[in-house]
Amino acid sequence: MKGIIYGVIGAAIAYLVIHVYRTAGPEDVFLRMSVSILAGLYIGLMFITYALPLISDAVARLLYSDPGGEPEIEDPMHDGRALMAQGDYAGALKEFRKVTETDTENRMPWIEMAKIQLTQMEDPDGAVAILKEGLESHEWRVNDAAYFMFRMAEIHLKEREDKDSAVNILRQVIELFPETRHSANATHQLRELGAL
C-alpha cells in the first residue's frame, strides 16, 4: 500500500515537472526551480527509503559474511530483539514466546520476556510470573534453573520489596542444589539479608 502511494505521488510530481517545463515561459525561472527542487527532494526521499537500506545491507553482507561461504547461523531471537529495539514490546513478547516453543533448551527468551515485563512495562509481578513459568516449563540444567531462581529472588527483593519471598526462593536453591556454588551463593545472600 505504501508503495502505491509513493508511486502515485511520484507520478504526480513527474507530471507536474513535465507540465511546468512545457508550458512555463522563460520568465518563470522561480517556478521551474521550485518544481525541480520538489522533484529532487522526492527522489532523495525515495533513495533514503528504498535504495540506501539495500545498499547498506549489501555492504554489511560483503564485510561481515564468512569468506569460507559458510551460511550464517540464524539467531532465533532476532525478530524479538528487533521488535524490542523498535519499542514494540507486545510484539517482542510474542516473538520470544514462539522461540520458547521451538527452542526449549534456551533460557534466553524467558529472560528477555521477563526483562521486558520488568523494565519496559514496569510489571515486576509479570516478570516473576514469566520466570516461574519458564522454570516450570522444562527440566533445566542446574545452572539454568538456579539462574531463574536467583533472578526471581532479585526481583522480589529489589523491585517488589518482598524480602520473605526472596528468602523462600533462596532457601529452595539451597535445598534443590546442595553442595554447589549456587547453594553457597544463596547461603551468602541469606546471610546478607539476615535470614540465617
N, C-alpha and C positions, 0 to 999 in steps of 0.2 A: 504494500500500500504506500509506504514511504517513497519507494522508487517511482511509482506512478505520479505521485505529487511532484517530486523533483523533476520528472520528465515533462510534465505539463508546464511547470514554472520555467524550465529551460527552453521549451518550445515557444512560450510566450515572450521570453526575453529575446530569443533569436528572431522572432517575427518583428518585435519592436526595433531591434537593431537594423534589420534589413529595411523596414519601412522608413525609419528615420534617415538612413543613408541614401535611400532612393528619392525621398520627397523633400528633404531639407535643402534649403539653398545654401550658398556659400557664406551667408551672413549668420547661419545657425550653428556656429562653431561650438557654443556652450552646450547646446542640445546634443550634438554629436559626441562631445566629450563626456557628458553625463551618461549617455546610453552606453558608451564604451566602458566607462568605469563600472557601471552596473553589471555589464556582461563579464568584465574581469573579476569582479567580486564573486559573482555566481560561479564562474569557472574555478576560482580559488577555493570556494566552499566545497565544490564537488571533489576537487583534488584532495583536500584535507579529509573529507568524509569517506571517500572510497579508495582513491589511489594510494594515499600515504600509508594507511594501515596494511595494504597488500605489499607495498614496498618494504615496510619495516618488518613484516612477518618473513618475507623472503630473505632479507639481510640477517635476521635473527637465526633462521634455519641454516643459512650459509655459515655464520660464525659459530653457532653453538651445536650444530649437528655432529654426530660421531663420524669422523673421517673414514672409519672402517666400514661404514654402511650399515652398522647395527641399527635396527629400529629403536626409536625412543621408547622407554618404558612409560606406559601411560599411568599417570597418577589418578587413582580412582577418586581422590578428593578434590581434584582440580575444579570441577564445576561448583562445588560447595564453597571453596575458597574464593572463587571469582565472584559469586553472588554475595559473599560476606564482604568482600572488598568494595562492592558496589552499594552496600548498605541494604541489600535485600535479605534481611535476616531470616524471615519466614521461609523464603526460597532456599536459603542455605541450609536451614534445619531439615527441609525435605530432602535435599540432595545428600546430606550427611546420613540421614535415616536410610536412604537407599544403599549407601555404602555399608552400613551395619548389616544389611540383609545379604549382601553379596560377598563381603569380606569379613566373616565372623571372627577371625583371629586378630583383627586390627582394632585396638582400643582407641585410636586417634579420632575416629568420627564421633565417638561418645564424648571424648574430652572436648572436641570443638563445639559440639552441641551444648554441653554444659557451660563452656566459656561464653557462647553467645547469650544463653539464658542469663548468666551472671552479669557480664559486663555490658552487653548491648541492651538487653531487655530488663535489666536490673531486677531479676527474679531469682533470688538465691534458693527459694523453695523449689522452683522449677529446675534449677541446676542440680540440686541434690537428688531430685526425683529422676532426672536423666542418668546421673551417675549410678544410682541404685538400680535402675532398670538395666543399665549396661552391665553392672556387676552380676546381676541375677540372670542375664540373658545367655551366659556362656560359661563353660568350665575354663576359667582363665588360668594361665600360669601364675605362679606365686607372685612374681614381680608386678604383673599387670593387676591382679586382684588387690594387692597391697596399695598400688597407686590409686585405684578407685577409692579405696577406703580412706587413705590419708587425705585425698582431695575432699572427700565428703566431710571429714573431721575438720579440715581447714575452713571450709565454707560455713559449717555450723559455728565454729569458734569466731571467725573474723567477720563474717557477713551477717549472720543471724544472731550473734552474741548468745549462743546456746551452748554453754560450757558442758552441761550434762550430756547432751547428745554427742559432742565431740569426745568426751571421756569414754562413753559407752563404745563408740567405734574403735577408739584406740585400744580398749580392753579386748575387743573382738580380734584385733590384729594380733595381740599377744597370744590369745587363745588359739587362733587358727594357724599361726605361723611361729610356733615356739622355736627357740634356738636359731633364729635367723636374724639378719641385720634389721629386718622390718620390725621384729619383736623388740630389738634393742632400741630402735628409733622411737617406737611407740612408748616404751618404758621411759625413755628420756623426756618425751613430750609430756607424759603424765606427771613426771616429777616437776617439770617446769610449771605445770598447771596446779601443782599442789594436790594432786589426786592420788598420790602414792605415799 
